[in-house]
Amino acid sequence: MLSELIIFKKDTDAVGTNRGFVYQYLKTLIQWLSNFTSGSDSVIYCEVEDDIKQIDESNKTIQWTQIKCYSSVFNLGHRDIIKSLHNFFVLFVSYDKYNGTFCFETNSKVSSRDLLLRKWVSSQPLKSTDRVLLGKLIVKIQEILKETVTESKTSLLKEVATQISKLESEKPKSSVTKRKNQQQIKSLKSNLDSTEELSEQLLNKINDIELMSEFISKINWIFDTIAASDSVNELKLKAIQLLKQINPEISYEIYFNRLISEIFFKSTEETIEDRFLDNELLKEILNETETQIKENIDIEFLKKFDGLETILTTEFGDVKKRLTSIELKIDSFAETAAGSNDISLIDLPLVKPEEVEKIITNGPEEQSKLVAKIELINIKDPNQERNLISLATELRCRYLIFLQKLKFENLYLKYDQLKLLESKVKYLCTKTVINNDGTEAEVFNPREFWDTFQEDLKLLLKDSKIRRKVDIDEDIVFAQMYQMAAECHLRWHKGELT
């Protein structure tokens, strides 16, 4: 059942973003070291089905952990919690032969307004005798899951129907291609039927009160209530303490770098089976010679790790008070990265339409925000508006795909340069939004703002080229702008989209 139901799983890590990158790797390291010190035989899998999958085959137990590092608070309506609950449920029914547990772990805290989630967290572990709370949770989680399963089904059916329509509209010249297309169409139509059937199975399970009660009891919430600026240092200290516990004689910093590098290597392995961390691997690393350790430390990755750590600790908490310091930190980071980096023109490679469609399908909320904002520009010609939406969509998707490609191919220099520029674009977007929230709200003109902001971005790109001596194509900064609009860092209108 796993292979069939897994198609309903949502991507909980938006492609191309690294908000929780440092936090997640440190949490993974701590879990790995904790398993070793406690003698647990559990095997950790990185980036498999969730951020961390921990499995103990001998006892038939699995724990999935979704890790988030945010400056904002969480509630049951938060999209990341909704995605996590959806994925947890799909995994829960898929791995019915295992005793599965689920953990949502974050540095942040629960919103003071969400009384239900606060009660759930404070009542852990949830007891079956707490019927009032359990009843409220069952109703709420059923509501969330029914909506997400229906959305997933609609998205999957649309994707398959589009593929069928495309094949049916083709007029192949050769009989071989024609037969091949007919076979594909037959297979796709079978997929339509199975998707309908599987979604009904999921909905039936959601309606099962006893099953939902069991599912809810297996969810654990960990809210560390630590500011993003403090969480990274605290986790690093905890990892070092565990290393001291394992061997007081070792050089903690060098082993920390070695183990973090190993987690990175494992996370980017193409084959899922190779993305594991266990006690045997840790023993091998602890027994490496100093030369072997240094050979197995990824220096370029650690530079990026340190850079991301810096950015992570400067999230836009109280934005109005901290914009100046953020800009200074970004400038400082940019100057550090400049100098010996000899990179030719960085431009966006073309991608297949299905790759763009996949990005849109995995992030429908972001896409709808982008479309809504473009519509607010009030372009009179409908064809021009459609063309702009198409262009904006393609550019931002190509950018996200390109970032992911650079990351997995270990092309750090290009990746870092783009993320540096993106940080400055985000800063500019945030500053512009704040400036536009002033008293002149009544005379705000979306079209005029959009035109002006593009010119500001061109100046930013020109400045980056001069200061960092890296030639980045203009399309990239516009792609970043559209992505910022999709993420709501940038508004072409007054107030929030509903």
ZAMARGU-4260 file (C-alpha; in steps of 0.2 Angstrom, whole numbers, plus 5000, padded with zeros to 4 digits):
<rodrens>
0) 5000/5000/5000 | 5015/5012/5003 | 5020/5013/4985 | 5002/5018/4980 | 4998/5030/4994
5) 5014/5039/4994 | 5009/5049/4979 | 4997/5058/4991 | 5012/5064/5001 | 5016/5083/5000
10) 5033/5091/4998 | 5036/5099/5015 | 5052/5107/5010 | 5049/5121/4997 | 5062/5119/4983
15) 5076/5131/4983 | 5073/5138/5001 | 5085/5135/5016 | 5076/5143/5030 | 5079/5128/5041
20) 5094/5121/5033 | 5107/5124/5048 | 5094/5119/5061 | 5089/5103/5053 | 5107/5097/5050
25) 5111/5101/5069 | 5095/5092/5075 | 5100/5077/5064 | 5118/5077/5071 | 5111/5077/5089
30) 5099/5063/5086 | 5114/5053/5078 | 5125/5056/5093 | 5111/5052/5105 | 5107/5035/5097
35) 5126/5031/5099 | 5127/5036/5117 | 5111/5027/5122 | 5116/5011/5113 | 5100/5013/5101
40) 5101/5002/5085 | 5090/5014/5076 | 5095/5019/5059 | 5092/5038/5053 | 5088/5042/5035
45) 5091/5060/5029 | 5078/5068/5018 | 5068/5052/5016 | 5049/5054/5018 | 5052/5068/5030
50) 5067/5078/5037 | 5072/5063/5048 | 5066/5045/5047 | 5072/5034/5061 | 5069/5016/5060
55) 5072/5001/5071 | 5068/4985/5061 | 5071/4973/5076 | 5057/4981/5085 | 5047/4987/5070
60) 5046/5005/5076 | 5048/5021/5065 | 5049/5039/5070 | 5047/5053/5057 | 5052/5070/5062
65) 5048/5086/5053 | 5060/5100/5058 | 5056/5119/5056 | 5066/5134/5061 | 5055/5150/5061
70) 5054/5167/5069 | 5035/5167/5068 | 5023/5157/5079 | 5013/5141/5074 | 4995/5137/5075
75) 4985/5122/5068 | 4981/5133/5052 | 4999/5136/5048 | 5003/5129/5031 | 5018/5119/5037
80) 5008/5111/5051 | 4994/5107/5039 | 5007/5099/5027 | 5015/5089/5041 | 4999/5082/5047
85) 4994/5077/5030 | 5011/5068/5027 | 5011/5060/5044 | 4993/5053/5041 | 4999/5046/5024
90) 5014/5038/5032 | 5003/5032/5046 | 4991/5022/5035 | 5006/5017/5023 | 5016/5009/5037
95) 5002/4999/5046 | 5014/4985/5050 | 5025/4996/5060 | 5023/5006/5076 | 5025/5023/5069
100) 5026/5039/5079 | 5027/5057/5072 | 5036/5072/5079 | 5035/5091/5074 | 5050/5099/5081
105) 5053/5118/5080 | 5063/5132/5089 | 5047/5142/5089 | 5032/5142/5100 | 5013/5140/5099
110) 5002/5155/5095 | 4993/5162/5111 | 4977/5162/5100 | 4977/5144/5096 | 4970/5137/5112
115) 4967/5119/5105 | 4985/5117/5100 | 4991/5124/5116 | 4980/5112/5126 | 4986/5097/5115
120) 5005/5102/5118 | 5002/5104/5137 | 4993/5087/5138 | 5006/5077/5130 | 5006/5062/5130
125) 4988/5062/5126 | 4977/5050/5136 | 4962/5041/5129 | 4953/5046/5145 | 4954/5065/5140
130) 4939/5063/5129 | 4934/5081/5128 | 4951/5086/5121 | 4952/5071/5110 | 4935/5074/5103
135) 4939/5092/5098 | 4956/5086/5090 | 4948/5072/5080 | 4935/5085/5073 | 4949/5097/5069
140) 4961/5085/5061 | 4948/5077/5051 | 4943/5094/5044 | 4961/5097/5039 | 4965/5080/5032
145) 4949/5079/5021 | 4953/5096/5014 | 4971/5091/5010 | 4967/5074/5003 | 4954/5082/4992
150) 4967/5095/4986 | 4980/5082/4983 | 4967/5071/4973 | 4962/5086/4962 | 4980/5091/4959
155) 4985/5073/4954 | 4970/5071/4943 | 4973/5087/4934 | 4992/5083/4931 | 4987/5066/4924
160) 4973/5073/4913 | 4985/5086/4906 | 4997/5072/4901 | 4983/5062/4893 | 4976/5077/4883
165) 4994/5081/4877 | 4996/5064/4871 | 4979/5063/4863 | 4982/5079/4853 | 4999/5073/4846
170) 4999/5066/4828 | 5014/5055/4827 | 5020/5050/4810 | 5027/5033/4814 | 5016/5018/4820
175) 5029/5014/4833 | 5026/5031/4842 | 5008/5030/4840 | 5007/5013/4849 | 5019/5020/4862
180) 5007/5035/4865 | 4992/5023/4866 | 5000/5012/4879 | 5005/5028/4889 | 4987/5035/4888
185) 4980/5018/4894 | 4992/5018/4908 | 4988/5036/4913 | 4969/5032/4912 | 4973/5018/4924
190) 4982/5030/4935 | 4966/5041/4935 | 4956/5027/4942 | 4968/5021/4955 | 4970/5039/4961
195) 4951/5041/4963 | 4951/5024/4972 | 4965/5028/4984 | 4958/5045/4988 | 4942/5037/4993
200) 4952/5024/5004 | 4961/5039/5013 | 4944/5048/5016 | 4936/5032/5023 | 4951/5031/5035
205) 4949/5049/5040 | 4931/5046/5044 | 4936/5031/5056 | 4935/5039/5073 | 4945/5025/5082
210) 4959/5026/5068 | 4960/5045/5070 | 4961/5043/5089 | 4976/5032/5087 | 4984/5043/5074
215) 4982/5059/5085 | 4990/5049/5100 | 5005/5046/5090 | 5009/5064/5086 | 5022/5073/5097
220) 5025/5092/5097 | 5041/5099/5102 | 5042/5118/5104 | 5058/5124/5110 | 5053/5142/5112
225) 5070/5148/5107 | 5074/5163/5096 | 5081/5158/5079 | 5096/5169/5084 | 5100/5158/5099
230) 5094/5141/5093 | 5109/5137/5082 | 5122/5141/5095 | 5112/5130/5108 | 5111/5115/5096
235) 5130/5117/5092 | 5134/5117/5110 | 5123/5102/5113 | 5131/5092/5099 | 5148/5096/5106
240) 5143/5090/5124 | 5138/5074/5116 | 5154/5072/5107 | 5163/5075/5124 | 5152/5062/5132
245) 5158/5049/5118 | 5176/5053/5120 | 5183/5067/5131 | 5200/5066/5122 | 5194/5071/5104
250) 5195/5088/5095 | 5177/5093/5096 | 5178/5106/5082 | 5186/5095/5069 | 5174/5080/5073
255) 5159/5092/5073 | 5164/5098/5055 | 5167/5080/5050 | 5151/5074/5056 | 5141/5089/5049
260) 5149/5086/5032 | 5144/5067/5032 | 5126/5072/5035 | 5127/5084/5020 | 5135/5070/5010
265) 5121/5058/5015 | 5107/5070/5012 | 5112/5073/4994 | 5114/5055/4990 | 5104/5050/4974
270) 5099/5033/4981 | 5087/5033/4996 | 5095/5018/5003 | 5112/5027/5004 | 5105/5041/5015
275) 5108/5032/5031 | 5117/5036/5047 | 5120/5023/5060 | 5131/5018/5074 | 5143/5008/5063
280) 5146/5023/5052 | 5149/5034/5067 | 5162/5021/5074 | 5171/5022/5057 | 5172/5041/5058
285) 5178/5041/5076 | 5192/5029/5071 | 5198/5039/5056 | 5215/5046/5056 | 5218/5064/5056
290) 5222/5064/5038 | 5206/5054/5034 | 5195/5066/5044 | 5202/5082/5035 | 5200/5073/5018
295) 5182/5070/5022 | 5177/5087/5028 | 5169/5097/5014 | 5177/5114/5016 | 5166/5123/5003
300) 5150/5116/5012 | 5156/5122/5029 | 5158/5139/5022 | 5141/5139/5016 | 5135/5131/5032
305) 5143/5146/5042 | 5136/5158/5030 | 5118/5151/5032 | 5121/5151/5050 | 5124/5169/5050
310) 5109/5173/5039 | 5098/5161/5050 | 5102/5172/5065 | 5096/5187/5057 | 5079/5183/5052
315) 5067/5197/5050 | 5060/5197/5068 | 5056/5215/5072 | 5059/5220/5054 | 5058/5239/5057
320) 5071/5239/5070 | 5083/5227/5062 | 5084/5231/5044 | 5099/5242/5045 | 5109/5228/5054
325) 5103/5215/5042 | 5109/5225/5027 | 5126/5227/5035 | 5127/5209/5038 | 5122/5204/5021
330) 5135/5217/5014 | 5149/5209/5025 | 5144/5192/5019 | 5145/5197/5001 | 5162/5205/5003
335) 5168/5189/5011 | 5162/5179/4997 | 5169/5191/4984 | 5187/5191/4978 | 5194/5175/4971
340) 5178/5168/4965 | 5180/5168/4946 | 5163/5164/4939 | 5157/5167/4922 | 5140/5173/4917
345) 5126/5164/4928 | 5110/5163/4919 | 5094/5152/4920 | 5094/5136/4911 | 5079/5131/4902
350) 5068/5117/4910 | 5054/5106/4903 | 5036/5111/4905 | 5032/5096/4917 | 5046/5102/4929
355) 5038/5119/4930 | 5021/5111/4932 | 5028/5100/4947 | 5034/5116/4956 | 5017/5124/4954
360) 5008/5108/4960 | 5019/5107/4975 | 5016/5125/4980 | 4999/5130/4974 | 4997/5143/4988
365) 5013/5152/4982 | 5007/5151/4964 | 4990/5158/4968 | 4998/5173/4978 | 5009/5177/4963
370) 4994/5176/4951 | 4983/5187/4962 | 4997/5200/4964 | 5000/5201/4945 | 4981/5203/4943
375) 4981/5218/4955 | 4993/5227/4943 | 4978/5231/4933 | 4984/5227/4916 | 4970/5232/4904
380) 4975/5219/4890 | 4970/5202/4896 | 4983/5194/4884 | 4997/5204/4891 | 4991/5200/4909
385) 4991/5181/4904 | 5008/5183/4896 | 5015/5191/4912 | 5008/5178/4923 | 5016/5164/4912
390) 5033/5173/4911 | 5033/5176/4930 | 5028/5158/4934 | 5041/5151/4922 | 5055/5162/4928
395) 5052/5159/4947 | 5051/5140/4944 | 5067/5139/4933 | 5076/5149/4947 | 5070/5136/4960
400) 5075/5121/4950 | 5092/5129/4946 | 5095/5132/4964 | 5091/5114/4968 | 5102/5108/4954
405) 5117/5118/4960 | 5114/5111/4977 | 5114/5093/4972 | 5129/5095/4960 | 5139/5104/4974
410) 5142/5119/4964 | 5144/5130/4979 | 5151/5146/4972 | 5137/5149/4960 | 5124/5144/4973
415) 5131/5156/4986 | 5132/5170/4974 | 5113/5168/4970 | 5108/5166/4988 | 5118/5182/4992
420) 5109/5191/4979 | 5092/5184/4985 | 5096/5190/5003 | 5098/5207/4996 | 5082/5206/4986
425) 5073/5200/5001 | 5079/5214/5011 | 5074/5226/4997 | 5057/5218/4996 | 5054/5219/5015
430) 5060/5237/5016 | 5049/5242/5002 | 5034/5234/5010 | 5037/5243/5026 | 5039/5260/5017
435) 5022/5257/5007 | 5013/5254/5023 | 5013/5272/5028 | 5000/5285/5028 | 4999/5287/5009
440) 4991/5270/5008 | 4975/5278/4999 | 4986/5283/4984 | 4995/5267/4982 | 4997/5263/4963
445) 5001/5244/4960 | 5006/5247/4942 | 5018/5261/4946 | 5025/5252/4961 | 5029/5237/4950
450) 5038/5247/4937 | 5048/5257/4950 | 5053/5241/4959 | 5060/5233/4944 | 5071/5248/4941
455) 5077/5246/4959 | 5081/5228/4956 | 5091/5232/4941 | 5101/5245/4951 | 5104/5232/4964
460) 5110/5219/4951 | 5122/5232/4944 | 5129/5236/4961 | 5132/5218/4964 | 5141/5215/4948
465) 5152/5230/4951 | 5156/5225/4970 | 5157/5206/4968 | 5163/5205/4950 | 5151/5192/4946
470) 5140/5193/4930 | 5122/5188/4934 | 5109/5188/4921 | 5095/5200/4923 | 5082/5186/4922
475) 5088/5180/4939 | 5084/5195/4949 | 5067/5196/4941 | 5064/5178/4945 | 5069/5181/4963
480) 5057/5196/4963 | 5043/5184/4958 | 5048/5171/4971 | 5048/5184/4984 | 5030/5190/4978
485) 5025/5172/4979 | 5032/5170/4997 | 5023/5186/5002 | 5039/5195/5006 | 5034/5208/4992
490) 5016/5215/4990 | 5010/5225/4975 | 4995/5230/4984 | 4989/5236/5001 | 4985/5224/5015
495) 4987/5205/5015 | 4980/5193/5002 | 4965/5182/5009
</rodrens>
